[in-house]
Amino acid sequence: MSFAKEIHELPLETAFLHSTPGSEEKIQRLDRLARIGLLSASMAHEIKNSLAVVKVYADLLAQKNPNAELTNVVTHELQRINEMVTQILRFAAPKRAMFAPVKVHGLLDQSLRLLQHQISAKLIALERDYQAAQETIHGDEAQLQQVLMNLLLNAIEAMSANGTLTVATKNIEESGARKLRIQIRDTGVGIAPENLPRLFEPFFTTKRNGTGLGLLISQRIVREHGGTIEAHSETGKGSTFSLIFPILPAA
């Protein structure tokens, strides 16, 4: 059995730990292969999401006269692809997150603009419910947008025509501290109860062409920002993903 096949057939934790006496070299090789495989699949997942957006707008640009706003969208998404591929080349020394104040409502609106064509094509009703008075968090804008795009795309894919996508924010109190909650709700097919506990497991997916890494990557990013991510769902009625972040104190 090849090492690549062993990685595929063993759970991720087992792939790192499984060994027999005197197999130190095998453990090291399995570890390298697992890391490379996880990184490659992660990049493929995010590149696929960005390319889907680029393709939509490239098609629109081909059908219409040059439009500065659409051209900027394509340029922005191509830049995202370039940054992700660059991280592959920097595997030995990955790019550190660039933390700065981030206005969440602006970032949500930007992400929704990028997905407007997909939303309109499925006749999905978009509802914004921005109740958060304090919306500034400390984070890496590109990474946070990666999380939002992934959750929004999942919500759109889960719905048939005439569904409703709701994006809501609210200030809440948790553990004695004021925080910001972002919720992305859809009226899609929902998630089976037996699958809910596995959503954030490596390589678990119910999509035909899914990698099973989108939510895992999103969870890692959210945790690195000091936040939490949770999913609630009811089969046939839809799903809600909640993100909770510390609020950046006012200057």
Secondary structure, DSSP 4 states (H G I P E B T S, - for coil): --HHHHHHHS-HHHHHH---TT-HHHHHHHHHHHHHHHHHHHHHHHHHHHHHHHHHHHHHHHHSS--HHHHHHHHHHHHHHHHHHHHHHTTTSPPPP--EEEEHHHHHHHHHHHTHHHHHHTTPEEEEEE--S--EEEE-HHHHHHHHHHHHHHHHHH--TT-EEEEEEEEEEETTEEEEEEEEE--SS---TTTGGGTTSTT---STT--S-HHHHHHHHHHHTT-EEEEEEETTTEEEEEEEEEPPPP-
